[in-house]
Amino acid sequence: MLACCVSGCGGSPIEPPWDGFVRVAGTVRDFRTNAAVAGARVTIAGATGTTDAGGAYTLTVETGEQTVSIDGATVATVNLKDRTYRGDFFVAATGCIARYGTVIDSLTRFSVAGASVSLSGTTGTTDQTGWFRLNLGCSGELCLGFNTTFASVSHPNYLTGSFVAGRGVCGVSRVDYELTPL
C-alpha cells in the first residue's frame, strides 16, 4: 500500500528502467544563415531520419561514441551517455571556423548556464540550456594556427576545464564539455 501511495498518489514519480538507448532530438541549421534545413538526412549509429520543414528530427540510437552524418557528410562525433541528447547540428560551413555545443554538470548531467567558453581569443557564454557557439570567422581559411590549441571552460561553481581543440582550430565542429562541481 505504501508503494502505491508514493508512486500513484502524488509522491515522487518512479522513472522506468533505462533501456540503454538515447533519444536524440534536434535541429539542422545552415551555419552562415542560421536558417533551418528541411529535408536533410541525419544518420547516427545506423539510425536515419529526415528533418521536417523546421529542420527538426528525432532518432533513437545506442549509447557510446557515435558518428553523425548529414546528407552523407560527417559533421560530428558525439559521446551519448544519457537518456536524451540535444542533437543540434550545423551544415554548409565550408570556409568557416567555429565550435559549438553544450556544457553540462559531470555529476547531475544537467546543463550549465552562464559558463564561459574560450578558444583562440574568442569567448562566449552558455545560455540557460548550456548551449554555446563560438564563431571564429568565415574567411575561407581552413585552420587558425597549427600548434595544439586548447579550449577553456569555466564557471564560478565548477573546476575550470581545459580541453584540446585540435592542432590548430580547423573547420566547424560540435563539442560538448562536462564540468566538475567544486
C-alpha positions as CSV (number, residue, x, y, z in Angstrom):
1,M,0.0,0.0,0.0
2,L,2.8,2.4,0.8
3,A,4.4,1.9,-2.6
4,C,1.0,2.7,-4.2
5,C,0.8,5.9,-2.3
6,V,4.3,7.0,-3.1
7,S,4.1,6.3,-6.8
8,G,0.5,6.9,-7.6
9,C,-0.8,9.3,-5.0
10,G,1.2,12.5,-5.6
11,G,4.6,11.2,-4.4
12,S,7.8,11.3,-6.4
13,P,7.4,9.6,-9.8
14,I,9.3,6.4,-10.3
15,E,11.3,6.6,-13.5
16,P,11.1,3.4,-15.6
17,P,14.4,1.4,-16.1
18,W,16.6,2.8,-18.9
19,D,16.7,0.6,-21.9
20,G,20.2,1.9,-22.8
21,F,19.0,3.8,-25.9
22,V,19.3,7.5,-26.3
23,R,16.6,9.8,-27.7
24,V,18.4,12.3,-29.9
25,A,16.2,15.3,-30.8
26,G,17.5,18.4,-32.6
27,T,17.5,20.8,-35.5
28,V,19.8,21.1,-38.5
29,R,20.7,24.6,-39.4
30,D,22.8,26.4,-42.1
31,F,25.9,27.7,-40.4
32,R,26.1,31.0,-42.2
33,T,22.4,32.0,-42.1
34,N,21.2,30.0,-39.1
35,A,18.1,29.0,-41.2
36,A,16.6,25.6,-40.6
37,V,17.4,23.0,-43.2
38,A,14.3,21.0,-44.3
39,G,14.7,17.5,-45.9
40,A,18.2,16.8,-44.5
41,R,19.0,13.1,-43.9
42,V,20.5,12.7,-40.4
43,T,22.3,9.4,-39.6
44,I,23.6,8.5,-36.2
45,A,24.7,4.9,-35.3
46,G,22.9,3.4,-38.3
47,A,19.6,5.2,-37.5
48,T,18.4,7.7,-40.1
49,G,15.7,10.3,-40.1
50,T,14.8,13.3,-42.3
51,T,14.3,16.8,-41.0
52,D,10.9,18.4,-41.2
53,A,10.1,21.9,-42.6
54,G,11.5,23.5,-39.4
55,G,14.8,21.5,-39.6
56,A,13.8,19.2,-36.7
57,Y,14.3,15.5,-36.4
58,T,14.3,12.7,-33.7
59,L,16.2,9.4,-33.6
60,T,16.7,6.6,-31.1
61,V,20.2,5.3,-31.0
62,E,22.6,3.2,-29.0
63,T,24.8,4.8,-26.3
64,G,28.5,5.4,-26.8
65,E,30.7,7.3,-29.2
66,Q,28.7,7.8,-32.4
67,T,29.4,9.4,-35.8
68,V,26.8,11.9,-37.0
69,S,26.4,12.5,-40.8
70,I,24.0,14.7,-42.6
71,D,23.3,14.1,-46.2
72,G,26.3,11.7,-46.3
73,A,28.8,14.1,-44.9
74,T,30.3,13.5,-41.4
75,V,29.6,16.6,-39.2
76,A,30.5,15.3,-35.7
77,T,31.4,12.5,-33.4
78,V,29.4,12.6,-30.2
79,N,29.5,10.6,-27.0
80,L,26.0,9.6,-26.0
81,K,25.8,8.8,-22.3
82,D,22.3,9.9,-21.2
83,R,18.7,9.1,-22.0
84,T,18.3,12.2,-24.1
85,Y,20.7,14.3,-26.2
86,R,20.4,17.7,-27.8
87,G,21.2,16.9,-31.4
88,D,21.5,20.3,-32.9
89,F,24.0,20.5,-35.8
90,F,25.2,23.0,-38.4
91,V,25.8,22.3,-42.1
92,A,27.1,24.4,-45.1
93,A,30.1,25.6,-43.1
94,T,32.8,25.4,-45.8
95,G,35.4,28.1,-45.3
96,C,34.3,28.8,-41.7
97,I,35.9,28.0,-38.3
98,A,33.8,27.6,-35.2
99,R,33.0,25.4,-32.2
100,Y,29.5,24.9,-30.8
101,G,27.8,22.5,-28.4
102,T,26.7,22.1,-24.8
103,V,28.3,22.3,-21.3
104,I,26.9,20.0,-18.6
105,D,27.5,19.1,-15.0
106,S,29.5,15.9,-14.9
107,L,27.6,14.6,-11.9
108,T,24.0,15.7,-12.4
109,R,24.2,15.6,-16.2
110,F,22.2,18.9,-16.2
111,S,23.0,21.9,-18.4
112,V,25.3,24.6,-17.0
113,A,24.1,28.1,-17.8
114,G,26.5,31.0,-17.6
115,A,29.7,29.0,-18.3
116,S,32.4,30.9,-20.2
117,V,33.9,29.1,-23.2
118,S,37.1,30.5,-24.7
119,L,39.0,29.4,-27.7
120,S,41.7,31.2,-29.8
121,G,40.9,34.6,-28.3
122,T,37.1,34.3,-28.7
123,T,34.9,33.9,-25.7
124,G,31.2,33.1,-25.4
125,T,28.7,32.3,-22.6
126,T,26.3,29.3,-22.4
127,D,22.6,30.1,-22.4
128,Q,20.1,28.6,-19.9
129,T,20.2,25.3,-21.9
130,G,24.0,25.1,-21.7
131,W,24.4,25.9,-25.4
132,F,27.2,27.9,-26.8
133,R,28.6,28.9,-30.3
134,L,32.0,30.4,-30.9
135,N,32.3,31.8,-34.4
136,L,35.9,32.3,-35.4
137,G,35.2,33.6,-38.9
138,C,34.4,32.6,-42.4
139,S,37.5,33.9,-44.2
140,G,37.9,30.8,-46.3
141,E,40.9,29.7,-44.2
142,L,41.0,26.0,-43.4
143,C,42.6,26.5,-39.9
144,L,43.6,29.1,-37.4
145,G,47.1,28.3,-36.0
146,F,48.9,25.0,-36.3
147,N,50.0,24.1,-32.7
148,T,48.0,22.2,-30.2
149,T,45.1,24.5,-29.3
150,F,43.1,24.4,-26.1
151,A,39.6,25.5,-25.2
152,S,38.9,26.7,-21.7
153,V,35.5,26.3,-20.0
154,S,34.9,28.0,-16.6
155,H,32.0,28.7,-14.2
156,P,32.2,30.0,-10.6
157,N,30.7,26.8,-9.2
158,Y,32.9,24.4,-11.2
159,L,36.6,23.5,-11.7
160,T,37.9,25.2,-14.8
161,G,38.2,22.7,-17.7
162,S,40.9,22.8,-20.4
163,F,40.2,20.7,-23.5
164,V,42.3,20.0,-26.6
165,A,40.6,21.7,-29.5
166,G,43.0,20.3,-32.1
167,R,46.2,21.0,-33.9
168,G,45.1,24.5,-34.7
169,V,41.4,25.1,-34.9
170,C,40.0,23.8,-38.2
171,G,36.5,23.8,-39.6
172,V,33.2,23.9,-37.7
173,S,32.8,21.2,-35.1
174,R,30.3,20.2,-32.4
175,V,31.9,19.7,-29.0
176,D,30.3,19.0,-25.7
177,Y,32.1,19.7,-22.4
178,E,31.5,18.3,-18.9
179,L,32.4,20.4,-15.8
180,T,33.1,19.0,-12.4
181,P,31.4,20.8,-9.5
182,L,33.6,22.4,-6.8
